[in-house]
Amino acid sequence: MLRSVKLSKASAIYFLLVFVPIALALEFAHADHLLLFVVTAIALIPLAKLIGDSTEHLSTHYGATTGSLLNVTFGNAAEIIIAIVAISAGLLDLVKASITGAILGNILLIFGLSIVAAGFKYKEQRFNRENVGFQSSMLFIAVIGLAVPTIIATTALTGPGDQENLQLLSDSLAFILLAVYILGIVFTFFTHKHLFVQREALEEATTGETKLSADSGVDHSGHGHWSKKKSFILLAASMAGVILVSEILVGSVEQTGEDLGFGELFVGAIIVGIVGNAAEHSSAILLARKGKIELSIGIAAGSGTQIALFVVPILVFAGIAMGQPFTLVFTLFELAMILLGAIILNLIVHDGKTNWFEGVMLTAVYIIMAIGFFFIN
């Protein structure tokens, strides 16, 4: 795959693809669990970026709307694959923790670091409140969807047949959350897209700069576009690579957690939760640094919402297909952290402008929660 990609400063991350064959070789040699975990975690970063970049280049061939839908569909492909592999291995609590960590990592850590990075260059940045308000509202809907089965399981279910009812409840809520997500796409890309593209269009008209992808940061200046064939081949190859590497990662994660003295919640929420989003995270920070705070928000807040409303239902349905029932019952601590994260995000962005200290506050909240995950085990 390295030969198929012309590396530039923006895609230097592809050098990390060398860790993919290293991970496979280490697995074949039955290497130490900790070494396997570290190498596979690094290997997933360029693979996730390659998925995003392949999708982005495909979007140049199919138009803006189709391209946006492609980005939405494949934006969290790495996380979905990792989670499905973990579900098949029976690591349900680890998957739920990684979902929690991925949401918190996006809306708190990455958004916070992006604002801090922008603050070094810009005293204050303004953005479209409609977009962030929409993402925040969608996130609260997801919190409600997770809260209902979690609270019921904690307070009301005691009978022998309650587990089946809980699964039925989770299946029903997963369907509703997915429906809301799909209708949200219709709202943002079709019926009310003027609310979300107005500022972006104004920026392009006044600066003459081309739009950077909200998911990958690829410069669409008309140079270096991949062909459809190349994009599809690289997309398929990168997803196959994620599947292989995820198998190794999941196989080593439990023993690694034990060796390091980390509990399952901490490993899932803080380590695994960040790995699959690392490529996106770097793009968000770089975009913010360049003054593209609107697009940076699209990565951070948008990805958090997508995980909550799209990835979670997909995992519920995948669990059914694999015979590994996956319910929406999270721990009360996980639920509380997502709710508090959504609240602080809403408080920070409600005025449509940011400064570096607001980024510090978001980052500090994430660190506080990470410490909590460490001690809760």
Helices and strands as residue ranges (DSSP letters): G 2-4, G 12-18, H 19-28, H 33-62, H 64-74, H 77-88, H 92-104, I 105-110, H 111-119, E 125-126, H 129-155, H 162-186, I 187-191, H 194-207, H 228-260, H 264-266, I 267-272, H 273-275, H 278-289, H 293-306, I 307-311, H 312-322, H 332-349, E 353-354, H 356-376
